[in-house]
């Protein structure tokens, strides 16, 4: 994929807000990437970063299994910014002292700036105090040699530091969060003034560089594209088609896990409104057979992923010499599928963690560097209609991960009928376009109810609606009570097999948007 001449590399130490750092930098039209703190030094050097950011994290530098990056990164002649744990790690590895704080700082704090230069250029020094967001139990006791304190807070005598000769900076607060009022100023000073970046990473420049990279990678070979009809696969198809034209064949697979009438709608839409060569395959029986008796979420995802690849490989053989498979993997998919400090990933995305090692097609994933809102902008720039670009996200594994427990034809019937009602009422009320995502989840739980003076013992359905910008974080949507009431009333009255509806009011984190 495209080569970025300037980039900020973020090394992730486990902070829940690491993704926000990348987003804030990209909002300034500068490209940024997140990598685990274990990234080998030689690989980091090969990337030729314009700047490096060490993220926050939950650990202490004195933990037995503390995450430690290679200290050789401080010899790459590249500006480095340490945030929270990253700041403490910088001090620890360069000869300073970190200690357990007598009074921890979590939440809002007041920052006093002592040197209005470097990260704080253009900001008011003391006695003015700036609101920042802290989240740490350790503090920097003794700065490493060559560092000077540039800001303090009530419980952090070294809330920010700068090296007197080298472009190294450390802050105990989180500049990436909205509660830090000077956060964007700090990040802008780092990426523009200190690192010397230019704001030239735009969607238009992304299209130009990506199209050129796809053409170079593909040459005269053929490409298959998995086209579900969702935003990600639609934009992927449009981008690859711009690059290689008729060398692209799109395949829509009805895996039996789609919404009611969705496959027919997708096929009709793209045959009427695009120049794509489109093949449609009904693999309902195949996928239901693969999922029979399977209840564990990760296993379901992987079986669905394997199934897609097997079908794509079969179609590739029919078409002749096909070497590439294009799919709409996004940056959040990649991030959530990474193993961190030996722990299991958040979930294996069907198109990331679910790919079999024996796959005979080479992948083209032109969106794997982008967040969802960036993909929507890309779709509009490519000329896709708004109805395709602004659809709510729908997971690749489909309803298979919205049915808790075993996926059966009857349980799919129940969920599809309920899903139709949710979408109808959300659209009729005007709330469909106000929220990020709204859907129903069928639970493996039955409860007692009363219908027509008779006892029932039927399934529970959960409603889920969230507000988000990029799916990395999300808050539950405060839908009007009367709307929730209408949805619940219709589902219980119209869908046989459900006698109770509940509403999910958990945010991400700690929950995820999808239940599986």
C-alpha positions as CSV (number, residue, x, y, z in Angstrom):
1,X,0.0,0.0,0.0
2,X,1.1,3.7,-0.2
3,X,4.4,4.8,1.1
4,X,4.2,7.8,3.4
5,X,7.1,10.2,3.3
6,X,6.3,11.6,6.7
7,X,4.6,9.7,9.5
8,X,4.3,9.7,13.3
9,X,4.7,6.3,14.8
10,X,2.9,5.6,18.0
11,X,4.1,2.8,20.2
12,X,1.2,1.4,22.2
13,X,1.7,0.5,25.9
14,X,-1.9,-0.5,26.5
15,X,-3.7,2.8,27.0
16,X,-7.4,2.9,26.3
17,X,-6.8,6.2,24.5
18,X,-3.9,5.3,22.2
19,X,-6.2,5.3,19.2
20,X,-7.2,8.8,20.0
21,X,-3.6,10.0,19.6
22,X,-3.6,8.6,16.1
23,X,-6.9,10.3,15.3
24,X,-5.9,13.7,16.7
25,X,-2.8,13.6,14.5
26,X,-4.7,12.6,11.4
27,X,-7.2,15.3,12.0
28,X,-4.2,17.7,11.5
29,X,-3.7,16.0,8.1
30,X,-0.5,14.2,9.2
31,X,-0.3,10.4,8.8
32,X,0.1,8.3,11.9
33,X,0.3,4.6,12.7
34,X,0.0,2.6,15.9
35,X,2.3,-0.3,16.6
36,X,2.9,-2.5,19.7
37,X,5.7,-1.4,22.0
38,X,7.5,-4.7,21.0
39,X,8.2,-3.3,17.5
40,X,11.8,-4.3,16.7
41,X,14.2,-1.4,16.6
42,X,15.4,-2.3,13.0
43,X,11.8,-2.3,11.8
44,X,11.1,1.0,13.4
45,X,14.3,2.4,11.8
46,X,13.2,1.1,8.4
47,X,9.9,3.0,8.8
48,X,11.8,6.3,8.9
49,X,9.4,8.0,11.3
50,X,9.2,11.7,11.4
51,X,8.4,11.5,15.1
52,X,7.7,8.9,17.7
53,X,5.1,8.9,20.5
54,X,5.2,6.6,23.5
55,X,1.6,6.1,24.6
56,X,0.2,5.8,28.1
57,X,-0.6,2.4,29.8
58,X,-1.7,0.8,33.0
59,X,1.7,-0.6,34.1
60,X,4.4,0.8,36.3
61,X,8.0,0.9,35.0
62,X,9.0,-1.1,38.1
63,X,6.5,-4.0,37.5
64,X,8.2,-7.3,37.0
65,X,6.6,-7.6,33.5
66,X,6.6,-3.9,32.7
67,X,6.3,-3.3,29.0
68,X,9.7,-1.8,27.9
69,X,10.5,-0.7,24.4
70,X,14.0,-0.8,22.9
71,X,15.9,2.2,24.4
72,X,17.7,2.4,21.1
73,X,14.8,4.4,19.8
74,X,16.3,7.4,21.5
75,X,19.3,7.1,19.2
76,X,17.4,7.3,15.9
77,X,17.7,11.1,15.8
78,X,13.9,11.4,15.7
79,X,11.8,13.6,18.1
80,X,10.1,11.5,20.8
81,X,7.1,12.5,22.9
82,X,6.2,10.3,26.0
83,X,2.7,10.5,27.3
84,X,1.8,9.3,30.9
85,X,3.5,5.9,31.1
86,X,5.5,6.8,28.0
87,X,6.8,9.8,29.9
88,X,7.8,7.7,32.9
89,X,9.4,5.1,30.6
90,X,11.4,7.8,28.9
91,X,12.7,9.0,32.3
92,X,13.4,5.5,33.5
93,X,15.3,4.4,30.4
94,X,17.3,7.7,30.2
95,X,18.5,7.7,33.8
96,X,15.7,9.5,35.7
97,X,13.7,8.2,38.7
98,X,10.0,7.2,38.9
99,X,8.3,6.6,42.2
100,X,4.9,5.6,43.5
101,X,3.0,8.9,44.1
102,X,1.6,9.6,47.6
103,X,-1.4,11.1,45.9
104,X,-2.5,9.7,42.6
105,X,-4.0,11.9,39.8
106,X,-7.0,10.6,38.0
107,X,-9.3,12.9,36.1
108,X,-9.1,16.7,35.8
109,X,-6.1,18.6,37.1
110,X,-4.7,22.1,36.8
111,X,-1.4,22.5,34.9
112,X,1.0,25.4,35.5
113,X,3.3,26.1,32.5
114,X,6.8,27.3,33.5
115,X,8.3,27.4,30.0
116,X,6.0,28.6,27.2
117,X,8.2,27.1,24.5
118,X,8.6,23.7,22.8
119,X,5.3,21.8,23.4
120,X,3.9,24.8,25.1
121,X,4.8,27.4,22.5
122,X,2.1,30.1,22.2
123,X,0.4,29.0,25.5
124,X,0.0,31.2,28.5
125,X,2.5,30.5,31.3
126,X,1.8,30.7,35.1
127,X,-0.1,32.1,36.9
128,X,-2.6,30.9,34.3
129,X,-3.6,27.3,34.9
130,X,-4.8,25.0,32.1
131,X,-7.2,22.1,32.6
132,X,-5.6,18.7,31.7
133,X,-6.6,15.0,32.1
134,X,-4.4,12.9,34.3
135,X,-4.4,9.1,34.8
136,X,-1.4,7.9,36.8
137,X,-0.4,6.4,40.1
138,X,3.4,6.9,39.7
139,X,5.1,10.2,39.2
140,X,8.5,11.4,38.0
141,X,10.7,12.0,41.0
142,X,14.0,12.9,39.4
143,X,14.2,14.0,35.7
144,X,16.8,12.1,33.6
145,X,20.0,14.0,32.9
146,X,19.6,16.9,30.4
147,X,15.8,17.3,31.1
148,X,14.2,20.4,32.5
149,X,10.8,20.6,34.1
150,X,8.5,22.7,31.9
151,X,5.1,22.3,33.8
152,X,3.8,21.2,37.1
153,X,0.5,20.2,38.7
154,X,-0.6,19.9,42.4
155,X,0.7,16.4,42.7
156,X,3.2,16.2,39.8
157,X,6.3,18.2,40.4
158,X,7.4,17.1,36.9
159,X,4.1,17.2,34.9
160,X,6.0,18.0,31.7
161,X,9.7,17.9,30.8
162,X,11.9,18.8,27.8
163,X,15.5,17.9,27.0
164,X,17.7,20.9,26.8
165,X,19.6,19.7,23.7
166,X,17.6,16.9,22.1
167,X,14.0,16.8,20.8
168,X,12.7,14.7,23.7
169,X,9.6,15.7,25.5
170,X,7.5,14.1,28.3
171,X,4.0,14.9,29.7
172,X,2.2,13.2,32.5
173,X,-1.2,14.3,31.2
174,X,-3.1,13.0,28.1
175,X,-3.1,15.7,25.3
176,X,-5.3,13.4,23.1
177,X,-8.5,13.6,25.2
178,X,-11.0,16.4,25.0
179,X,-10.8,17.2,28.7
180,X,-7.2,18.5,28.2
181,X,-8.0,22.0,26.9
182,X,-4.5,22.6,25.5
183,X,-4.1,19.1,24.1
184,X,-4.4,20.0,20.4
185,X,-1.9,22.8,20.9
186,X,0.6,20.4,22.4
187,X,0.2,17.9,19.6
188,X,0.3,20.5,16.9
189,X,3.5,21.9,18.4
190,X,5.0,18.4,18.4
191,X,4.1,17.3,14.9
192,X,4.6,20.7,13.1
193,X,7.1,22.7,15.0
194,X,9.3,20.0,16.5
195,X,8.9,17.2,13.9
196,X,8.6,19.5,11.0
197,X,5.6,17.7,9.4
198,X,3.4,19.3,6.8
199,X,-0.4,19.0,6.7
200,X,-0.5,17.2,3.4
201,X,-2.2,13.8,4.2
202,X,-5.7,14.2,2.7
203,X,-8.2,11.8,1.3
204,X,-7.4,13.1,-2.2
205,X,-3.7,12.4,-1.7
206,X,-4.6,9.0,-0.1
207,X,-6.5,8.0,-3.3
208,X,-3.7,9.0,-5.6
209,X,-1.0,7.1,-3.7
210,X,-3.2,4.1,-3.0
211,X,-4.3,3.7,-6.6
212,X,-0.7,3.9,-7.8
213,X,0.3,1.3,-5.1
214,X,-2.5,-1.1,-6.2
215,X,-1.6,-0.8,-9.9
216,X,2.0,-1.6,-9.0
217,X,1.1,-4.5,-6.8
218,X,-1.4,-6.1,-9.2
219,X,0.2,-5.5,-12.6
220,X,-1.8,-7.4,-15.2
221,X,-3.2,-10.0,-12.8
222,X,-6.9,-10.4,-11.8
223,X,-8.4,-9.3,-8.5
224,X,-11.4,-10.6,-6.5
225,X,-13.2,-8.3,-4.1
226,X,-15.4,-9.5,-1.3
227,X,-18.5,-7.2,-1.7
228,X,-20.9,-7.5,1.2
229,X,-22.6,-4.2,0.3
230,X,-21.4,-2.5,3.5
231,X,-19.5,0.8,3.5
232,X,-16.0,-0.9,3.8
233,X,-16.4,-3.4,1.0
234,X,-18.1,-0.9,-1.2
235,X,-15.4,1.7,-0.9
236,X,-12.7,-1.0,-1.3
237,X,-14.4,-2.1,-4.6
238,X,-14.6,1.4,-5.9
239,X,-10.9,2.2,-5.0
240,X,-9.6,-1.1,-6.6
241,X,-11.8,-0.6,-9.6
242,X,-10.4,2.9,-10.1
243,X,-6.9,1.3,-10.0
244,X,-7.4,-1.8,-12.2
245,X,-10.8,-1.5,-14.0
246,X,-11.9,-4.7,-15.6
247,X,-9.2,-6.7,-13.9
248,X,-11.6,-6.6,-10.8
249,X,-14.3,-9.1,-10.2
250,X,-16.6,-8.6,-7.2
251,X,-18.2,-11.5,-5.4
252,X,-21.2,-11.2,-3.2
253,X,-21.7,-14.2,-1.0
254,X,-25.0,-14.7,0.7
255,X,-23.8,-16.6,3.8
256,X,-27.3,-17.0,5.1
257,X,-26.5,-14.6,7.9
258,X,-27.6,-11.4,6.2
259,X,-30.6,-9.3,7.1
260,X,-34.0,-9.8,5.5
261,X,-33.8,-9.2,1.8
262,X,-30.3,-7.7,2.1
263,X,-28.5,-9.9,-0.5
264,X,-31.1,-9.2,-3.2
265,X,-30.9,-5.5,-2.4
266,X,-27.1,-5.4,-2.6
267,X,-27.0,-7.2,-5.9
268,X,-29.7,-5.0,-7.4
269,X,-28.0,-1.8,-6.2
270,X,-24.5,-2.5,-7.6
271,X,-25.8,-3.9,-10.9
272,X,-27.8,-0.8,-11.5
273,X,-25.4,1.8,-10.1
274,X,-21.8,0.6,-10.7
275,X,-19.7,-0.7,-13.5
276,X,-18.4,-3.6,-11.4
277,X,-18.4,-7.2,-12.8
278,X,-20.4,-8.9,-10.0
279,X,-20.9,-12.6,-9.2
280,X,-23.4,-13.6,-6.6
281,X,-23.3,-16.9,-4.7
282,X,-25.9,-18.3,-2.3
283,X,-23.9,-20.3,0.3
284,X,-26.6,-20.4,3.0
285,X,-26.5,-24.1,3.6
286,X,-22.7,-24.3,3.6
287,X,-22.4,-21.7,6.3
288,X,-25.2,-23.1,8.5
289,X,-23.5,-26.5,8.3
290,X,-20.2,-25.0,9.3
291,X,-21.8,-23.3,12.3
292,X,-23.9,-26.3,13.5
293,X,-23.4,-26.9,17.2
294,X,-20.8,-24.0,17.5
295,X,-21.5,-21.6,20.4
296,X,-18.1,-20.0,21.2
297,X,-17.8,-16.5,19.6
298,X,-14.2,-16.8,18.4
299,X,-14.8,-20.2,16.8
300,X,-17.9,-18.8,15.0
301,X,-15.9,-15.9,13.6
302,X,-13.1,-18.1,12.4
303,X,-15.4,-20.6,10.8
304,X,-17.2,-17.8,8.9
305,X,-13.8,-16.3,7.9
306,X,-12.6,-19.7,6.7
307,X,-15.8,-20.2,4.8
308,X,-15.5,-17.0,2.9
309,X,-11.9,-17.7,1.9
310,X,-12.8,-21.2,0.7
311,X,-15.5,-19.9,-1.5
312,X,-13.3,-17.1,-2.9
313,X,-10.6,-19.6,-3.7
314,X,-13.1,-21.8,-5.5
315,X,-14.3,-18.9,-7.6
316,X,-10.8,-17.8,-8.3
317,X,-10.0,-21.2,-9.9
318,X,-13.1,-20.9,-12.1
319,X,-12.0,-17.4,-13.3
320,X,-8.5,-18.5,-14.2
321,X,-5.4,-16.7,-13.1
322,X,-6.5,-14.7,-10.0
323,X,-3.8,-13.8,-7.6
324,X,-5.4,-11.2,-5.3
325,X,-8.3,-10.8,-2.9
326,X,-9.3,-7.3,-2.0
327,X,-11.3,-6.8,1.2
328,X,-12.4,-3.9,3.4
329,X,-10.2,-4.4,6.5
330,X,-10.2,-1.2,8.6
331,X,-7.7,0.1,11.1
332,X,-9.9,-0.7,14.2
333,X,-10.2,-4.3,12.9
334,X,-6.4,-4.5,12.9
335,X,-5.9,-2.9,16.3
336,X,-8.6,-5.0,18.0
337,X,-7.1,-8.3,16.6
338,X,-3.6,-7.6,17.9
339,X,-2.2,-9.7,20.9
340,X,-1.0,-7.3,23.6
341,X,1.5,-8.4,26.3
342,X,0.6,-12.0,25.6
343,X,-3.1,-11.4,26.2
344,X,-5.9,-12.5,23.9
345,X,-7.0,-10.0,21.3
346,X,-10.3,-8.2,21.9
347,X,-11.8,-10.3,19.1
348,X,-10.6,-11.9,15.9
349,X,-12.2,-10.0,13.1
350,X,-13.4,-12.4,10.4
351,X,-11.1,-10.7,7.9
352,X,-8.1,-10.4,10.1
353,X,-7.8,-13.1,12.8
354,X,-10.0,-15.5,10.8
355,X,-7.8,-16.0,7.7
356,X,-6.4,-19.5,7.3
357,X,-2.6,-19.8,6.8
358,X,-3.2,-21.9,3.7
359,X,-4.9,-19.1,1.8
360,X,-3.7,-19.1,-1.8
361,X,-4.7,-15.5,-2.6
362,X,-2.6,-12.5,-1.7
363,X,-4.5,-9.8,0.1
364,X,-5.1,-6.2,-1.0
365,X,-6.4,-4.2,2.0
366,X,-6.3,-0.6,0.9
367,X,-8.4,0.7,3.9
368,X,-6.4,-1.0,6.7
369,X,-4.9,2.3,7.6
370,X,-8.2,4.2,7.9
371,X,-10.8,4.7,10.5
372,X,-14.5,4.4,9.6
373,X,-15.2,8.2,9.2
374,X,-12.2,8.5,7.0
375,X,-13.6,5.6,4.8
376,X,-16.9,7.5,4.5
377,X,-15.1,10.6,3.2
378,X,-13.1,8.4,0.9
379,X,-16.3,6.9,-0.5
380,X,-17.8,10.3,-1.3
381,X,-14.5,11.4,-2.9
382,X,-14.7,8.3,-5.1
383,X,-18.2,9.2,-6.2
384,X,-20.3,6.6,-4.3
385,X,-23.8,7.7,-3.5
386,X,-24.6,8.8,0.0
387,X,-27.0,5.8,0.5
388,X,-24.0,3.5,0.2
389,X,-21.6,5.6,2.2
390,X,-23.7,6.4,5.2
391,X,-25.3,3.0,5.9
392,X,-24.9,1.9,9.4
393,X,-22.0,-0.6,9.9
394,X,-23.0,-4.3,9.6
395,X,-20.5,-6.9,10.7
396,X,-18.9,-9.2,8.2
397,X,-20.0,-12.3,10.1
398,X,-23.5,-10.9,9.9
399,X,-26.3,-12.1,12.2
400,X,-24.0,-15.0,13.2
401,X,-22.5,-12.8,15.9
402,X,-25.8,-11.2,16.9
403,X,-27.2,-14.6,17.9
404,X,-25.7,-15.6,21.2
405,X,-25.1,-19.4,21.2
406,X,-25.8,-21.7,18.3
407,X,-26.9,-20.3,15.0
408,X,-29.9,-22.1,13.5
409,X,-32.3,-21.4,10.8
410,X,-35.2,-20.8,13.3
411,X,-33.1,-18.5,15.5
412,X,-32.1,-16.5,12.3
413,X,-35.8,-16.2,11.4
414,X,-36.6,-14.8,14.8
415,X,-33.7,-12.3,14.7
416,X,-34.4,-11.2,11.1
417,X,-38.0,-10.4,11.9
418,X,-37.0,-8.4,14.9
419,X,-34.2,-6.6,13.0
420,X,-36.7,-5.5,10.3
421,X,-38.8,-3.8,13.0
422,X,-35.8,-2.1,14.6
423,X,-34.7,-0.6,11.3
424,X,-38.2,0.4,10.3
425,X,-38.8,2.3,13.5
426,X,-35.3,3.9,13.6
427,X,-35.8,5.2,10.1
428,X,-39.4,6.3,10.6
429,X,-38.4,8.3,13.8
430,X,-35.4,9.9,12.1
431,X,-33.0,8.3,14.6
432,X,-31.3,5.9,12.1
433,X,-29.0,8.7,10.8
434,X,-28.5,10.2,14.2
435,X,-26.7,7.1,15.8
436,X,-23.7,5.2,14.7
437,X,-25.3,1.8,14.8
438,X,-28.6,0.3,16.0
439,X,-29.5,-3.4,16.0
440,X,-31.0,-6.4,17.8
441,X,-29.2,-9.3,19.6
442,X,-31.0,-12.6,20.3
443,X,-30.0,-14.0,23.7
444,X,-29.7,-17.6,24.7
445,X,-31.9,-16.9,27.7
446,X,-35.6,-17.6,28.1
447,X,-37.9,-15.9,30.5
448,X,-41.5,-16.4,31.8
449,X,-44.1,-14.1,30.3
450,X,-47.9,-13.8,30.0
451,X,-49.7,-13.6,26.6
452,X,-53.4,-13.9,26.3
453,X,-53.7,-15.0,29.9
454,X,-51.4,-17.9,29.2
455,X,-47.9,-18.5,30.5
456,X,-45.0,-18.2,27.9
457,X,-41.4,-19.2,28.2
458,X,-39.6,-17.5,25.3
459,X,-36.4,-15.7,24.3
460,X,-35.1,-12.3,25.4
461,X,-34.0,-9.8,22.7
462,X,-31.5,-7.0,23.5
463,X,-31.6,-3.7,21.6
464,X,-28.3,-1.9,21.1
465,X,-27.8,1.6,19.8
466,X,-24.5,3.6,20.1
467,X,-23.0,6.9,19.3
468,X,-19.4,6.9,17.9
469,X,-17.0,8.4,15.4
470,X,-14.7,5.5,14.6
471,X,-16.0,2.5,16.5
472,X,-12.9,2.5,18.8
473,X,-14.9,4.1,21.5
474,X,-18.7,4.4,21.8
475,X,-21.4,5.5,24.2
476,X,-24.9,4.1,24.4
477,X,-27.5,6.2,22.6
478,X,-30.2,7.9,24.7
479,X,-33.1,6.9,22.4
480,X,-36.5,8.4,23.3
481,X,-38.6,6.3,25.6
482,X,-41.5,6.3,23.3
483,X,-39.3,5.0,20.4
484,X,-38.0,2.2,22.6
485,X,-41.6,1.4,23.7
486,X,-42.8,1.2,20.1
487,X,-39.9,-1.1,19.1
488,X,-40.5,-3.3,22.1
489,X,-44.2,-3.5,21.6
490,X,-44.0,-4.4,18.0
491,X,-41.4,-7.1,18.5
492,X,-43.3,-8.8,21.3
493,X,-46.5,-8.7,19.3
494,X,-45.2,-9.5,15.8
495,X,-42.3,-11.9,16.4
496,X,-43.1,-15.3,17.6
497,X,-40.5,-16.6,20.1
498,X,-39.8,-13.4,21.9
499,X,-41.6,-12.2,25.1
500,X,-39.1,-9.7,26.6
501,X,-37.0,-6.8,25.2
502,X,-34.2,-5.1,27.0
503,X,-31.9,-2.1,26.2
504,X,-28.1,-2.3,26.4
505,X,-26.8,0.8,28.2
506,X,-23.1,-0.1,28.3
507,X,-20.4,1.9,26.6
508,X,-17.2,0.9,24.8
509,X,-15.0,0.4,26.7
510,X,-15.6,-1.6,28.8
511,X,-18.1,-3.4,26.5
512,X,-17.7,-3.8,22.7
513,X,-20.3,-2.5,20.3
514,X,-21.2,-6.0,19.0
515,X,-21.9,-8.6,21.7
516,X,-19.6,-11.1,20.2
